[in-house]
Amino acid sequence: MSKTSDLPHVSILVVAYNSQAIIGDCLASIPAGCSRFTYEVLLIDNGDGASADLVSAQFPEVMIVPSQGNVGFAAGNNLLAAQASGEHLLLLNPDVVLKPEAIDLLLDATKAYPAASAWGGVTLDRNDRPDLGNNVHIPSLREMASRTLGRSIAGRGRHDQRLGRGGRSGRALFSLLRGSRPVLPVSAAGTSLLADRCIERKS
């Protein structure tokens, strides 16, 4: 899914684990999700290899990084990042289905908030409502009361419906990273992380 020329604006990193049933929808949603910027997609299979085989057959433009077994999510992303060439890194869970312009909007945020190092999205469930299970915050008394009554106010009016949603599990990772500075949440969907490419590498 690499579009073009020199170095891509973003490297999209996908760590799969027996993801054959969901990975196709995820990868197929990327072109519309990143239509204004160049990108490459890298995948590592922490499972039995079936996900990588499927992706190789159906999405030959995806770079498959050789598996080192079930090394876990963090180590898998580190192996992908070592092979990535993009200015930014986008960590994308295989159960995310992106909405059109989802990645474009995160990349726009890198310009709007240049002091930030990471940009994260809002996770939406299959009904396009914020998935509160993925929120990391200390709720106010008002929010705790609203949750108790089953009428949570978290995320109301603060997310952008254009960005995307988690897949069959209703949860996903979708974020942009820049170095190791604090995360700046922006409107986006799924669970993912977009980061700037100033991450230290081992020599």
N, C-alpha and C positions, 0 to 999 in steps of 0.2 A: 503494500500500500504506500510505498514511498512515492511521492510525487516529486519528481524533478532532480535537478541540478546539483548544486553544491551541498553544503551541510543543511540538514532539515531544521526547521524552527523547533520541532519537538520530536522526541523519541518516545513512542508509546510502548510501555513495558507491560507484558501480560504473563503472569505466573499461573499456569494451568495445573489442575490436579483432577484427573478423570473427568474432564470438562466437555466431553464430546457432545453431550446433549444441549449445551448452551453456548459453546464457543463460536459457532457459526453466526448466531444472531448478534453477538457482541462485535465480532470483526466486520460483519456486513454493515454495521451502523457507523463505522468510523469515517468513511468518505463524506457523508453528509454532516457528521459532527465536526469535521475539520476541513472545511471547504475553502478557507481563505489563507491557510498557512501550509507550508510543506511539512511532511512528516515521514517517519519510518515506523514500522511495527516490528517489535522483537518479542519472541515467545520462548519460554522454557517450560518443559513438561515435568512436573515433580511426581507424576503418577507412573502409569505403566507404559507410557509411550503412545497410547492410542490417540490422545488429543493432538500430539505433534504430528502423527501420521495423517490425521484428518485435515489439519491445517495445511500441511505440505501439499496435499492433493487438491484442496479447494481454494486455498489462498496462497499460491506460490510466491507472491511478493513479500510475504512475511518471513523475516529472518528467524530461523529456528536455532536457538543456542543449545548446544549439547547438554543433555541432562546429567546431573551428578547424583541422581537419586532424589529422595524426598528430603531436600535440604531445608525446607520451610520457606515461608513467604519472604522474609527479610533477606535471607541468603540468596534466594532465587532472583530477587530484584537487584541485588548487588552483582550477580553474575551477568544479568542483562545490561545493567548500567555500564559495566566494564566494556561492553561491545557497542554501546550506543554512541551516536555521533551528534545528536541534536543539542541545540542550545538549552532546551528545557527537557525535563523528564516527566512523563505522565504515567503514573502507576494506575493501571486499569484492571479491575477484577473481571474475570471472564463471564460473570453473570450480569454485567452491566449492558443495557441497551441504551445507547446515547441518543439524545434528541438532536435534531439539526442544529448546528452551530454551537453545540455544547463545548467543544474544545476551543473553538474560535473565541467564545466569550471568556473562557479562562485565560487565553493568551492575551486578549484585550486587557484583562485585569492586570497583567504583568506591566503594562504601560501605565495604567491608571494608578497603580500602587507600586511604584518602582522600589520603594524602600523595603518591601516585603520580600521574603525568601521562599514562601510556599503559599499556594492558593488551593483551597479545598472546596468541594461542592456540597450541596444539600442532597441527601439521599431521598428519593421519592419512591413510594411503593407503587404497586401496579395500578392504583387508582389516582396516581399523580398527587398524592398527599405526602407531606414530609414524614419520613420514617424516623420517629422519635428515638428508636433504639440505637440509632447511629449518632445522635447528638451528644456532644461532650460539653456540658455546661452545668453550672449549679443553678437549679431552678429557683425562681422567686417563690414567695408564699402564695402569690396569686396563681402561678403556674402549677404548684403542687396541689392547690385546691381544685384547679380546673381539671387536672389529670384524675384526681379522685372522683370527680363527677363525670369523668369520661368525655370531657369537652376541652381537651388540651388546646392552649393558645400558642404553643411553641411553633415557631416557623410561619405563623399566619401572616401572609402578606409580605414575607421576606424572601421568598424564593422565586426563581424564574422558571416558569413552566416549560421553557424552550429547551432546557438542558439535558434531560434524560431521566431514566429511572433504573432502579435495580431490576434484575431479571426475576427468575422464578422464585428465588429466595426473598425477593423484596429488598435485598441489601447488596451493596456493591462498593468497589473502591474506585474513586475517580477524583484525582487530585493532581495538582501541579507543584513541583518542588523547586526551590532555589536555595542551594547551600544548606546551612543548618540554622538559619535565623527563624524567628517565630512564624507560626502559621497565620495567615490572614484569610479568614473565611470569606468567600464570595458566593454569589448566586451560581449554583451549578448542581447537577444532579448525579445521582449515583454516589458511590463512595470512591473517591480517587484523590490523587494528590499530584499537583503540578509543581515542579521545582525548577529553579534556575540551575544551569549546568556549571556551578562552581564547587561541586562536591569534590572533596579531596580524594585522590586516587592513590593506591599503593603503588610504589614504583617497582 
